[in-house]
Amino acid sequence: MKLRALLAAFLAIWISIQAALSMQQASAFPVDAGQSLPPGSELNEDALDSPRELFHSEQIGGRKPYLVNLGNLAFNAPSILGKEARQANISCGSCHIQGSSNPNFFIPQMSSAPGTFDTSGPLFNPNADDHAFNPVRIPSLRGARYLAPYGQDGRAASLRDFVRNVIVVEFSGPEPSPAILDAVVAYIQDIDFLPNPSLAPGGKLTAGTSEAERRGEALFNKPFPHDPNLSCATCHVPSGLFIDHMQHDVGSGGFFRTPTLINADFNAPYFHDGRFNTFDQVVNYFDRQFDLRLLPQQKADLVAYLTAIGDGVRAYERDGAAMRLRDATDFASVLATAIPVHDNEIIALAVETVGGGLQDLAERILDPSDPIVSGGEAERELARRALKEVVLILDRIGRDATAGKYDEAAAGYKTYNRLMISAVPIIVNKAQPWSLFNPAVHDAHYAALRQQIEAGKRPGAANHEQ
């Protein structure tokens, strides 16, 4: 009865919204703006699992502050970047999913391998093109507040300066306001490392680790044969989060900053240019480069040690409606502050970004007429309708704010918030079995899509031909 009452309440509110928005075309809800990236590009948008994101503020205080939520919103907003990125629907979060990395990110002629990107190439800012193909590895941002300097070559001592350069120079975005820039920095600095029960304070292995891992730890700290003052631990200082905040030439083509080994199990590919995919390859490289003369067992022990210190608790979580709605709630929460102070820049950013995310969520719930899956037609129809209607509410909030009608905007946000807290999650979760978050539906959908592409059909053509 409780669910039925909630559904009835939502439908009653929907009818009133429809009346209030009688001048607006609900059918204008966009389905897919398409991608403007080169053929063969991969943004990893169809992944079923997502990196788990831990926030320091939540660990110590139970909730994220306004500035962190605003930064997270801006980080996932294509609108803060330049025209080409916006057209491709690329945001900072496209490369750094949930504050981690994106090992499958690949753009032809801009990436040398998955997980790399040429930040000084011509695609997003021709004016910044250095006419050299030099892709770098996309790093995780976990623990970034401890990891200065920034950039693979350590060129930026300030995270704020580095973030601004990414937005304005690398992606040709407009000059961000100080508030947006401060917020993005606050968000990045709030992302924590994943906890690792194999590591004790000071970076030492705990007592429960294996003999191979402990042998690897000893080798990691052992001086190199040709230089008794040098070891792996000289640069990757265990007591200093496995970094030394310096740049070194290890024979890979220049001076590059020492990367942390914390949570490195989930940060492949490795090296500044992503040339290696496994710890075995990294160990073999250093063995050759520094003439370490390691025996096969010693190499295996070092890999075991690197794997132990690079681990993390529950590194991934299943993507789904709950995660998408949680992010939408966090992002939209900035409206509670922005509307009363009449901050139209933040209001517009939230309306556009949250609306886009909810539109994408609606499209992940397959249309009732889609032949890929049967059943749940009523649940799918109601879920897609519910998401479309809250997007329309957001749009009205933005238009009211632009017109200076802040009382109306505040009332709209109250309605939006009520629906997103109560009815919408229940309605959308009931439709999830017939969505792309269901592995079987996901696989069938993308298999059909691949067949369409291979047959030379445009996406969606099969449905139109039914």
Secondary structure, DSSP 4 states (H G I P E B T S, - for coil): -HHHHHHHHHHHHHHHHHHHTTTS-GGG--------SPTT-B--TT-SEEE---BHHHHHHSS--HHHHHHHHHHT-GGGS-HHHHHTT--HHHHSGGGS--TT-B-TTT-SSTTEE-TTSTTT-GGG--SS---EE----TTGGGS-SBSTT--BS-HHHHHHHIIIIIS-PPPPPHHHHHHHHHHHHHBPPPP-TTB-TTSPBPTTS-HHHHHHHHHHHSPBTTBTT--HHHHS-GGGTT--S-EE--SSSS-EEPPP-TTGGGS-SBSTT--B-SHHHHHHHHHHHTT----HHHHHHHHHHHHHHT--TT-EEE--HHHHHHHHHHHHTTHHHHTTTT-HHHHHHHHHHHHHHHHHHHHHB--TT-TT--S-HHHHHHHHHHHHHHHHHHHHHHHHHHTT-HHHHHHHHHHHHHHHHTHHHHHHHHHGGGBTTSHHHHHHHHHHHHHHHHTTPPTTHHHHT-
